[in-house]
Amino acid sequence: MFKFAGIILGGALVILAGCATQPNEPLPPNWSAPDAVVTAPAPRMKKSVPPAVKTNSPPVSITKAAPVLTWTSLNRWAAEQKISGPAKLASSPVTTYSVSSKNGVMVLAIGVREATWNGVEIHLGFAPEFIDGQVFVHGLDLQKNLEPVLLGEPLSFPATNRVIVIDPGHGGLNSGTISVLDKRLEKEFTLDWARRLKPLLEAEGWRGFLTRTTDSDVSLSNRVAFAESHHADCFISLHFNSAAPDKKESGLEIYCLTPTGMPSTLTRGYADPLNEKLPNNAFDAGNLQFAVRLHSAILGASGEMDRGVGRARFMGVLRGQKRPAVLIEGGFLSNSTEAAKIENPAFRQKLAEAVAVALK
Ligand SMILES: [Zn+2]
């Protein structure tokens, strides 16, 4: 409950968070820019809803094939999926409902895009609505956010010879964001995190490859090509965040590619063409499962504030991936308390261990 209150109060403050991206300045070379740059300004969308039909009957059939732009009664959907219907949890400060399966519990708040899955935050595409005494959820959220975690089989990787590509963000002249404490650079910390992670994953039976092992600038398309040529089963891009000049924002956020038809959580000034269908969209369900698993493990180990699993469409290292792929923002170098943690090697070891635990 407090969580949702906090989200509402804090929602307006988080709009510009991101690696080295400051308001009213040209975007610097960035991990997140697509190689083919599209720069039409677009705000982070909070509650935009494309035209959709609200219906309580007949039930919508959720298929894997095509996005369903229909609002559906959560009661009806749950019955169709043979799970228990939504249970009301609270009426204030916002009305919240839970829906459960053998996999866990999703908590949805009316009029709020942030939901929680087993206690960690997930950003929905559309805020659930309350109509005629029932909770309605957008079909794309049912298909792309609820179904993978509530109904899906857990994400699995090959038992032998499984390959992970770890991508330390930035490098060379592309230095990422800077520490508010002493101007140390994001690229240094992401590389160190990746170097710590590789042996931990190898101890768990993974073959791990880094997109860069030195302070070198590797293009985003080459990072994707590297994952492809190494036949990676999954891909993790490691970053640290900035909300400069704001010094208060803090916490962990993980991004995966926005499903086709859904508005992104984060656009950072880039266009967000809803109907774009990208190679990595073939992995929408796996992306979310992968992100949630990592998010939960890192939150538990680091004690960071939960900023949620979000969706972005513009991140060049994710768009072309033919495997589950996520981008982790491991904390804010623009916040002095968090920057002090990130600069501490023991904290980066903790982050690495959390990722390895998630991939056991
Ligand atoms: Zn970064």
Residues whose N, C-alpha, C, O or C-beta is under 5 A from the ligand:
A	BS01	ZN	C19 W31 G169 G176 H239 F240
